[in-house]
Amino acid sequence: MTSSAQPLLTLSEARIQEELWRAELIAADAAAYGQKTARLVFMCTLAGMCVLGFSLEMVSSGLAQVLFDAGVLGALCRPRWTGFLASY
């Protein structure tokens, strides 16, 4: 009993080049998405820290509680911000 080692699928050189080009395009798109996501997380974190800092500065007013709650709400809704700010 001998087994032959023939490929299951034979692709032309043009098809191989097309698939390689497509894979490179997908990798470049993934890298760009990663950069946008990192920038967005940084912006949201910085904005949240600013809101938190302002709320701690205004300890004697009701505005401090409003700003703190806005910061918490922004932190909890961060995935939703991705949709709104993805173009930046």
Residue frames as a rotation matrix with the C-alpha (Angstrom) as fourth column:
MET 1
0.585 0.811 0.000 0.00
0.811 -0.585 0.000 0.00
0.000 0.000 -1.000 0.00
THR 2
-0.634 -0.773 -0.009 1.61
0.770 -0.632 0.087 3.21
-0.073 0.048 0.996 -1.18
SER 3
0.463 0.755 -0.464 0.19
0.672 -0.641 -0.372 6.67
-0.578 -0.139 -0.804 -0.77
SER 4
-0.138 -0.466 0.874 0.73
0.890 -0.445 -0.097 9.34
0.434 0.765 0.476 -3.35
ALA 5
-0.229 -0.050 -0.972 1.47
0.693 -0.710 -0.127 12.85
-0.684 -0.703 0.197 -2.15
GLN 6
-0.504 0.142 0.852 -0.54
0.715 -0.485 0.504 14.89
0.485 0.863 0.143 -4.61
PRO 7
-0.982 0.165 -0.088 -1.90
-0.087 -0.820 -0.566 18.30
-0.165 -0.549 0.820 -3.64
LEU 8
-0.340 0.936 0.091 -5.62
0.717 0.320 -0.619 18.52
-0.609 -0.146 -0.780 -3.05
LEU 9
0.799 0.583 -0.150 -5.82
0.394 -0.694 -0.602 21.86
-0.455 0.422 -0.784 -4.84
THR 10
-0.285 -0.878 0.384 -3.64
0.920 -0.139 0.366 23.32
-0.268 0.458 0.848 -7.54
LEU 11
0.635 0.466 -0.615 -3.58
0.362 -0.884 -0.296 27.10
-0.682 -0.035 -0.731 -7.85
SER 12
0.553 -0.437 0.710 -2.26
0.697 -0.225 -0.681 29.17
0.457 0.871 0.181 -10.69
GLU 13
-0.478 -0.836 -0.269 0.53
0.869 -0.406 -0.281 31.66
0.126 -0.368 0.921 -10.10
ALA 14
-0.585 0.340 0.737 -1.87
-0.028 -0.916 0.400 34.56
0.811 0.213 0.545 -10.70
ARG 15
0.534 0.836 -0.131 -4.24
0.054 0.121 0.991 33.26
0.844 -0.536 0.019 -8.01
ILE 16
0.258 -0.537 -0.803 -1.38
0.949 0.298 0.105 32.82
0.183 -0.789 0.587 -5.55
GLN 17
-0.776 -0.574 0.262 -0.24
0.544 -0.819 -0.185 36.41
0.321 -0.001 0.947 -6.16
GLU 18
-0.185 0.808 0.559 -3.82
-0.161 -0.586 0.794 37.65
0.969 0.057 0.239 -5.74
GLU 19
0.688 0.433 -0.582 -4.16
0.426 0.409 0.807 35.84
0.587 -0.803 0.097 -2.41
LEU 20
-0.187 -0.836 -0.517 -0.82
0.979 -0.116 -0.167 37.21
0.080 -0.537 0.840 -1.19
TRP 21
-0.762 -0.040 0.647 -1.88
0.174 -0.974 0.145 40.74
0.624 0.223 0.749 -2.16
ARG 22
0.268 0.951 0.157 -5.19
-0.095 -0.136 0.986 40.27
0.959 -0.279 0.054 -0.34
ALA 23
0.507 -0.150 -0.849 -3.43
0.801 0.446 0.400 39.02
0.319 -0.882 0.346 2.79
GLU 24
-0.625 -0.778 -0.056 -1.10
0.762 -0.593 -0.262 42.04
0.171 -0.206 0.963 2.78
LEU 25
-0.482 0.545 0.686 -4.09
-0.100 -0.812 0.575 44.36
0.870 0.209 0.446 2.39
ILE 26
0.603 0.725 -0.333 -5.86
0.204 0.264 0.943 42.73
0.772 -0.636 0.011 5.35
ALA 27
0.124 -0.649 -0.751 -2.72
0.985 0.172 0.014 42.98
0.121 -0.741 0.660 7.50
ALA 28
-0.814 -0.413 0.408 -2.31
0.410 -0.907 -0.100 46.68
0.411 0.085 0.908 6.67
ASP 29
-0.044 0.892 0.450 -5.96
-0.187 -0.450 0.873 47.31
0.981 -0.046 0.187 7.51
ALA 30
0.627 0.237 -0.742 -5.57
0.591 0.477 0.651 45.50
0.508 -0.847 0.159 10.84
ALA 31
-0.379 -0.840 -0.389 -2.52
0.921 -0.299 -0.251 47.61
0.095 -0.453 0.887 11.71
ALA 32
-0.729 0.171 0.663 -4.37
0.020 -0.963 0.270 50.83
0.685 0.210 0.698 10.88
TYR 33
0.388 0.921 -0.049 -7.34
0.001 0.053 0.999 49.73
0.922 -0.387 0.020 13.00
GLY 34
0.322 -0.360 -0.875 -4.99
0.907 0.382 0.176 49.00
0.271 -0.851 0.450 15.90
GLN 35
-0.768 -0.633 0.097 -3.50
0.598 -0.763 -0.247 52.49
0.230 -0.131 0.964 15.65
LYS 36
-0.358 0.724 0.590 -6.95
-0.225 -0.680 0.698 54.10
0.906 0.117 0.407 15.57
THR 37
0.578 0.597 -0.556 -8.03
0.341 0.442 0.830 52.05
0.741 -0.669 0.052 18.58
ALA 38
-0.109 -0.709 -0.697 -4.93
0.986 0.012 -0.166 52.98
0.126 -0.705 0.698 20.56
ARG 39
-0.864 -0.181 0.470 -5.44
0.211 -0.977 0.011 56.67
0.458 0.109 0.882 19.74
LEU 40
0.016 0.968 0.250 -9.10
-0.193 -0.243 0.951 56.48
0.981 -0.063 0.183 20.73
VAL 41
0.509 0.111 -0.853 -8.33
0.712 0.503 0.490 54.77
0.483 -0.857 0.177 24.05
PHE 42
-0.551 -0.783 -0.288 -5.71
0.826 -0.464 -0.319 57.42
0.116 -0.413 0.903 24.79
MET 43
-0.700 0.342 0.627 -8.15
-0.100 -0.916 0.388 60.27
0.707 0.209 0.675 24.00
CYS 44
0.383 0.912 -0.148 -10.91
-0.003 0.162 0.987 58.73
0.924 -0.378 0.064 26.15
THR 45
0.264 -0.366 -0.892 -8.53
0.922 0.369 0.121 58.10
0.285 -0.854 0.435 29.03
LEU 46
-0.798 -0.594 0.097 -7.16
0.559 -0.791 -0.248 61.64
0.225 -0.143 0.964 28.87
ALA 47
-0.388 0.743 0.546 -10.67
-0.267 -0.658 0.705 63.11
0.882 0.128 0.453 28.71
GLY 48
0.539 0.599 -0.592 -11.77
0.343 0.486 0.804 60.95
0.769 -0.636 0.056 31.64
MET 49
-0.149 -0.687 -0.711 -8.77
0.981 -0.011 -0.195 62.04
0.126 -0.726 0.676 33.70
CYS 50
-0.865 -0.123 0.486 -9.49
0.156 -0.987 0.028 65.71
0.476 0.100 0.874 32.92
VAL 51
0.094 0.973 0.210 -13.13
-0.224 -0.185 0.957 65.32
0.970 -0.137 0.201 33.95
LEU 52
0.517 0.047 -0.855 -12.06
0.703 0.548 0.454 63.55
0.489 -0.835 0.250 37.12
GLY 53
-0.545 -0.803 -0.242 -9.47
0.819 -0.448 -0.359 66.24
0.180 -0.393 0.902 37.87
PHE 54
-0.664 0.378 0.645 -11.97
-0.180 -0.918 0.354 69.04
0.726 0.119 0.678 37.39
SER 55
0.416 0.887 -0.200 -14.49
0.005 0.217 0.976 67.26
0.909 -0.407 0.086 39.59
LEU 56
0.253 -0.387 -0.887 -11.95
0.933 0.340 0.118 66.89
0.256 -0.857 0.447 42.39
GLU 57
-0.792 -0.548 0.269 -11.02
0.492 -0.834 -0.251 70.58
0.362 -0.066 0.930 42.08
MET 58
-0.480 0.713 0.510 -14.66
-0.536 -0.699 0.473 71.67
0.694 -0.046 0.718 42.61
VAL 59
-0.828 0.069 -0.556 -15.32
0.372 0.809 -0.454 69.74
0.419 -0.584 -0.696 45.80
SER 60
-0.845 0.447 -0.293 -17.79
0.121 -0.374 -0.919 72.20
-0.521 -0.813 0.262 47.33
SER 61
-0.408 0.734 -0.543 -20.31
-0.854 -0.517 -0.058 72.37
-0.323 0.440 0.838 44.46
GLY 62
0.342 0.646 0.683 -22.88
-0.225 0.761 -0.608 70.02
-0.912 0.054 0.405 42.98
LEU 63
0.693 -0.150 -0.705 -21.09
-0.720 -0.106 -0.686 70.41
0.028 0.983 -0.181 39.65
ALA 64
-0.408 -0.898 0.165 -18.33
-0.907 0.419 0.038 68.14
-0.103 -0.135 -0.986 40.95
GLN 65
-0.306 0.373 0.876 -20.76
-0.170 0.884 -0.435 65.25
-0.937 -0.282 -0.207 41.31
VAL 66
0.772 0.610 -0.177 -22.17
-0.239 0.021 -0.971 65.87
-0.589 0.792 0.162 37.83
LEU 67
0.365 -0.716 -0.595 -18.70
-0.910 -0.139 -0.390 65.89
0.196 0.684 -0.703 36.28
PHE 68
-0.584 -0.566 0.582 -17.68
-0.701 0.713 -0.009 62.78
-0.410 -0.412 -0.813 38.18
ASP 69
0.109 0.722 0.683 -20.80
-0.029 0.689 -0.724 60.95
-0.994 0.059 0.096 37.04
ALA 70
0.830 0.137 -0.541 -20.13
-0.511 -0.206 -0.835 62.07
-0.225 0.969 -0.101 33.47
GLY 71
-0.143 -0.967 -0.209 -16.61
-0.986 0.158 -0.054 60.63
0.085 0.198 -0.977 33.75
VAL 72
-0.546 0.024 0.838 -17.92
-0.331 0.912 -0.242 57.31
-0.770 -0.409 -0.490 35.06
LEU 73
0.542 0.823 0.169 -20.56
-0.082 0.252 -0.964 57.21
-0.836 0.509 0.204 32.34
GLY 74
0.575 -0.418 -0.704 -17.92
-0.818 -0.271 -0.507 57.94
0.022 0.867 -0.497 29.70
ALA 75
-0.527 -0.818 0.229 -15.73
-0.830 0.554 0.065 55.13
-0.180 -0.155 -0.971 31.04
LEU 76
-0.300 0.491 0.818 -18.62
-0.076 0.843 -0.533 52.67
-0.951 -0.222 -0.215 31.02
CYS 77
0.749 0.661 0.036 -19.67
0.036 0.014 -0.999 53.68
-0.661 0.750 -0.014 27.50
ARG 78
-0.110 -0.902 -0.418 -16.19
-0.535 -0.300 0.790 53.53
-0.838 0.310 -0.449 25.99
PRO 79
-0.609 -0.114 0.785 -17.08
0.485 0.730 0.482 50.77
-0.628 0.674 -0.389 23.48
ARG 80
0.472 0.851 0.233 -19.90
0.764 -0.262 -0.590 52.99
-0.441 0.456 -0.773 22.20
TRP 81
0.521 -0.358 -0.774 -17.42
-0.298 -0.927 0.229 55.85
-0.800 0.112 -0.590 21.66
THR 82
-0.506 -0.748 0.430 -15.49
0.134 0.424 0.896 53.62
-0.852 0.511 -0.114 19.27
GLY 83
-0.068 0.573 0.817 -18.37
0.960 0.261 -0.104 53.80
-0.273 0.777 -0.567 16.82
PHE 84
0.849 0.480 -0.220 -18.75
0.431 -0.871 -0.234 57.55
-0.304 0.104 -0.947 17.07
LEU 85
0.622 -0.674 -0.400 -15.07
-0.539 -0.738 0.406 58.51
-0.568 -0.037 -0.822 16.93
ALA 86
0.404 -0.485 0.775 -13.73
0.467 0.838 0.281 55.75
-0.786 0.248 0.566 14.67
SER 87
0.759 -0.090 0.644 -13.19
0.610 -0.246 -0.753 58.17
0.226 0.965 -0.132 11.79
TYR 88
0.843 -0.503 0.190 -10.71
-0.533 -0.828 0.175 60.26
0.069 -0.249 -0.966 13.80
